Amino acid sequence: MKRDLAIDYLRSAVTVSVVAHHSALAYNTFSRYDPSNYIRSTAPVVDIVRFGPLDHFVAWNDLFFMALMFFISGLFVGPSISRKGVGNFLTDRSKRLGVPFVVSAIFLSPLAFYPSWNMGDTASQGGFLLRFFTTDGWSPGPAWFIWVLLLYCGLAAGAYHLIPEGMEKFSWSPLSATGIIVPVLGVSLAATIPIYLLGVPVWSHIAGPLTFPTSRGPLYLAWFFIGFALGNADPEKSLSHSHLRWWPLWLVVGALAYLAHAIFQSREYFPAIPPSATKVILAGVFSVCCTFTSLAALGLARSIFRANRFWADHFAGNAYGVYIFHYVFVIWLQYALLAVHLPAAVKFVITFFLALVSSWSVTSLLRKTEMGRFL
């Protein structure tokens, strides 16, 4: 698939949002650190100073941005398999995703989580690495996305191997804005409501560093294959500016759905509603928020990303590496700022800016070496 500037820049923008999201977690009012088990904390480092507005940034982000990441990734899978063949595609994906995941899980994750362990009750007992890889659960950090994406790519490639003609025809080219929203929202609801009703855990630990987002895995898979179907068609037409021109209205709908989700999640205003009904409502407004916010982001990208910019192209080429490396910088910066007397908002800006620039710089340097072929 030829380069789609709007999609390419949107992927970069979502990566920046990921860095900002993790930078904000230390300064939310709802963040909690558990000194007895640092892995169970809401974030590896939690400061005593907080900034309430970041709560809304993190909470709204959480409802849509990873689904959008899987969607964007799915856009490129079908054309890549058709061009390379199943075997070469899997080989390339295993290198491009598998190698960075292994490096992240073995080296970057323990490096990122060390400050969190050092703040906890067990730090005086020593043995961080042994505990991290065994009893503490071996968290991969944000790298979970990489192995899950590899899994979904494997499912797509397996389907291509079994039913090649069917997968070649598995394409979708909506003809209107309604033709986009209704199917995407319907699929999101189908992937979300049963999960909310069953009350499945948020995460499942499979083995080693393999953690799976149980409660949202079906949604992410659905969005991945929605992107796959659109990528098999022509995203520049099916996701054209004319089809996405209502994005400002969609953004408002997404915001209202976010607020509704926050209200029903607290159960403060509607305590008489049965729990099962509340779960269905939460699944519904979550799906609405995810669908409309993500499509609004696509529409916004189509509207503003129309010309190449050197710095944007440079970041786009390094965005994958920024995703891989940023967490180490975020956590260590938050840790270093614990003893600095500054407002939480200022600490957030410092962490975000320095983590973004540092991970961008490291990636740019590494891409000039042999290691760069994996980034």
Secondary structure, 3 states (H helix, E strand, C coil): CCCCHHHHHHHHHHHHHHHHHHHHHHHCCCCCCCCCCHHHCCCCCCCCCCCCHHHHHHHHHHCCHHHHHHHHHHHCHHHHHHHHCHHHHHHHHHHHHHHHHHHHHHHHHHHHHHHHHHHCCCHHHCCHHHHHHCCCCCCCHHHHHHHHHHHHHHHHHHHHHHCHHHHHCCCCCCCCHHHHHHHHHHHHHHHHHHHHHHCCCCCEEEECCEEECCCCHHHHHHHHHHHHHHHHCCHHHHCCCCCCCCHHHHHHHHHHHHHHHHHHHHCCCCCCCCHHHHHHHHHHHHHHHHHHHHHHHHHHHHHHCCCCCHHHHHHHHHHHHHHHHHHHHHHHHHHHHHHCCCCHHHHHHHHHHHHHHHHHHHHHHHCCCHHHHHC
